[in-house]
Amino acid sequence: MQKLISKTLILISVILLLSMIISSCKYLPLPEDVIRPPLGEGNSTRKVDADIFIPKGMVAYTAANSGGRYRTKATDIENDGIEEVVVFYGVLKEYSCRGLLIIQEDENWKLYHEQSYVENDRYAIENADFADISGNGRKEMIIELSTYNNARMFQIIKFDSEVEKMYMFGADRLDIIRNEDSLPMLAVWNYKAGGGFNIDIIRWEDDGFVNATYDAPGFFLKLIPGYEKEESTDGSETIYLADTLLKAGDYKNSLLKIQKNPKENLSNEQKLKISVIEARCLFYLGRAEEALSALSAAELVLGYDADLLFEAFILMADILISEGNIEGAKKVLESSEKLLYNYLKTDYKFHLWQNEYETRLEKLKDLN
């Protein structure tokens, strides 16, 4: 009897193990599963005297009095081997973070920087992270904010001879892509109606952000399983999968997905997105004429998404330049220039697209 029980237990264990393996093979992470908001630097265990810097009526947030959400963090902003300490504060038991302090320990604790939203109750701090994205030798602070309507904002603060507020922009999520051999890049995620995300990879160059979406194939590789898991009835998931394959450098499979995707139930904006993906794949595969035909057949209407239109115009200019059609490229760039008026000059996207436009103008000058 005892041997029978032992054999039964072993059999049950094997069955459970096999079921776990099979279920883990079936489970594929959705794109949102692999996205993580800024997590910040390592938690600090140092005892800090922050009370003298905290505004009246506020308390320092710790894991204990913030429901486990906030912890004191340590980061070396100045890259001098001495860590600064970040302390969050808010109203006790409200769990709404109203500001943060960055303090340094010299002979005594001194205030390095305060970021307060006490007077502007539209924003609450969700988290903060630090990375030297500008290459000035000091880390910038990226603050994730939530608004009264649960939207997300990200504010970037630069520490130099003076504190500078670089940008404030809306996004659903943001990742810092840290590289050993180059400056960190930012992955900016925006949820699109119907499912999926539009992702911009941006990096700092000179005095603003430039487009680096096609410079980080490894980032997109990890998102492919999520889009492969389940395709939507209207084909939108296929579009996002094809877009992700393209950005991961798999042009052939991206093109295959697009060409098999039915277009009948798609919106005009989705059709334009398909045309841009198809054209870019064809162009990267060395089939410039087919790429130009794919874009020429698309409806480039100014009422569509300005970012998507800008990408379409810039891509068309690249194709025309590659074929030596200078006059055609000039006309296309004139159309793209008009789109710049859709952006405030303080918006990071204005600099991003202005850089794309000016880079192509430089190419044309070199060819003349």
Residue pairs with C-beta under 8 A, 6 or more apart in sequence:
28 225
28 226
28 228
28 229
29 225
29 226
30 226
30 229
31 196
31 197
31 223
31 226
31 227
31 240
32 173
32 197
32 226
33 226
34 222
34 223
34 226
35 173
35 175
35 189
35 197
36 175
37 126
37 127
37 144
37 173
37 174
38 127
38 128
38 129
38 142
38 144
38 174
38 175
38 176
39 127
39 129
40 73
40 75
40 86
40 127
40 128
40 129
40 130
41 73
41 74
41 75
41 86
41 129
41 130
42 73
42 74
43 71
43 72
43 73
43 74
44 71
44 72
44 73
44 74
44 83
44 85
44 86
46 72
46 74
46 85
46 105
48 72
48 85
48 87
48 103
48 105
48 109
49 108
49 109
50 60
50 85
50 87
50 89
50 101
50 103
50 109
51 60
52 109
53 101
53 103
53 109
53 111
53 114
54 60
54 87
54 89
54 101
55 89
55 98
55 99
55 116
55 118
57 91
58 89
58 90
58 91
58 98
58 99
58 118
59 65
59 89
59 90
59 91
59 92
60 72
60 87
60 88
60 89
61 69
61 70
61 87
61 88
61 89
61 90
61 97
62 70
62 71
62 72
63 69
63 70
63 71
65 92
65 93
66 88
66 90
66 95
66 97
67 95
69 95
69 97
70 88
70 97
72 85
72 86
72 87
72 88
73 85
73 86
73 128
74 83
74 84
74 85
74 86
75 83
75 84
75 86
75 130
75 139
76 82
76 83
76 84
76 139
77 84
77 102
77 112
77 130
77 138
77 139
77 141
77 159
78 84
78 137
78 138
78 159
79 132
79 137
79 138
79 139
82 104
82 105
84 102
84 103
84 104
84 112
85 102
85 103
85 104
85 105
86 100
86 101
86 102
86 128
87 100
87 101
87 102
87 103
88 97
88 99
88 100
88 125
89 97
89 98
89 99
89 100
89 101
90 96
90 97
90 98
90 99
90 124
91 98
96 124
97 124
97 125
97 126
98 116
98 117
98 118
98 124
98 125
99 114
99 115
99 116
99 117
99 118
99 125
100 114
100 115
100 125
100 128
100 143
101 111
101 113
101 114
102 111
102 112
102 113
102 114
102 141
103 109
103 110
103 111
103 112
104 110
104 112
113 141
113 157
113 159
113 163
115 125
115 141
115 143
115 157
117 123
117 124
117 125
117 145
121 148
122 147
122 148
123 145
123 146
123 147
123 153
124 145
124 146
125 143
125 144
125 145
126 144
126 145
126 146
126 152
127 143
127 144
128 141
128 142
128 143
128 144
129 141
129 142
129 144
129 176
130 139
130 140
130 141
130 142
131 139
131 140
131 142
131 176
131 178
131 184
132 138
132 139
132 140
132 183
132 184
133 140
133 156
133 176
133 183
133 184
133 185
133 186
133 203
133 204
134 140
134 158
134 166
134 183
134 204
135 183
135 204
136 158
136 160
138 158
138 159
138 160
139 159
140 156
140 157
140 158
140 159
140 166
141 156
141 157
141 159
142 154
142 155
142 156
142 157
142 174
142 176
142 186
143 154
143 155
143 156
143 157
144 152
144 153
144 154
144 174
145 152
145 153
145 154
145 155
146 152
146 153
147 153
151 170
152 170
152 171
152 172
152 173
153 168
153 169
153 170
153 171
154 167
154 168
154 169
154 170
154 171
154 174
154 188
155 165
155 167
155 168
156 165
156 166
156 167
156 168
157 163
157 164
157 165
157 166
158 164
158 165
158 166
167 209
167 346
167 347
167 348
169 188
169 347
169 348
169 349
170 190
171 188
171 189
171 190
172 189
172 190
172 191
172 197
173 189
173 197
174 186
174 187
174 188
174 189
175 186
175 187
175 189
175 219
176 184
176 185
176 186
176 187
177 184
177 185
177 186
177 187
177 201
177 216
177 219
178 184
179 185
182 203
183 203
183 204
184 203
185 201
185 202
185 203
185 212
185 215
185 216
186 201
186 202
186 203
186 209
187 199
187 200
187 201
187 216
187 219
188 199
188 200
188 201
188 202
189 197
189 198
189 199
190 197
190 198
190 199
190 200
191 197
192 198
194 232
194 234
194 236
194 270
195 232
195 236
195 237
195 240
196 227
196 236
196 237
196 239
196 240
197 240
198 307
199 213
199 220
199 247
200 211
200 213
200 352
201 211
201 212
201 213
201 215
201 216
201 219
202 209
202 210
202 211
202 212
202 213
202 348
202 352
203 209
203 210
203 212
203 215
204 210
205 355
207 351
208 348
208 351
208 352
208 355
209 348
209 351
209 352
210 351
210 352
210 355
210 356
211 352
211 355
211 356
213 247
214 247
216 247
217 247
217 248
217 249
218 248
220 244
220 245
220 247
220 248
221 248
223 244
224 241
224 244
224 245
224 248
227 237
227 240
227 241
227 244
228 241
230 237
231 237
231 238
231 241
232 238
234 265
234 266
235 261
235 262
235 263
235 265
235 266
235 270
236 266
236 270
238 257
238 258
238 260
238 261
239 258
239 261
239 266
239 270
239 273
239 274
239 277
241 257
242 254
242 255
242 257
242 258
242 261
242 274
242 277
243 254
243 273
243 277
245 251
245 253
245 254
245 257
246 254
246 277
246 280
246 281
251 281
251 284
251 285
252 281
252 285
254 277
254 281
255 278
255 281
255 282
255 285
258 274
258 277
258 278
258 281
259 278
261 274
263 271
263 274
266 274
268 299
268 301
268 304
269 304
269 305
269 308
271 298
271 299
272 298
272 299
272 300
272 304
272 305
272 308
272 309
272 312
273 308
275 294
275 295
275 297
275 298
275 312
276 295
276 298
276 308
276 311
276 312
276 315
278 291
278 294
279 291
279 292
279 294
279 295
279 312
279 315
279 316
279 319
280 291
280 315
281 291
282 288
282 290
282 291
282 294
283 291
283 315
283 318
283 319
283 322
288 319
288 322
288 323
289 323
291 315
291 319
292 316
292 319
292 320
292 323
295 312
295 315
295 316
295 319
298 312
300 309
300 312
300 313
300 335
301 309
302 309
302 338
302 339
306 339
306 342
306 343
307 349
307 353
309 339
310 336
310 339
310 353
310 356
313 332
313 333
313 335
313 336
313 339
314 336
314 356
314 357
314 360
316 332
317 329
317 332
317 333
317 336
317 360
318 360
320 326
320 328
320 329
320 332
321 329
321 360
321 363
321 364
321 367
324 367
326 364
326 367
326 368
329 360
329 364
330 364
333 357
333 360
333 361
333 364
336 353
336 356
336 357
337 357
339 353
340 350
340 353
340 354
340 357
343 349
343 350
343 353
344 350
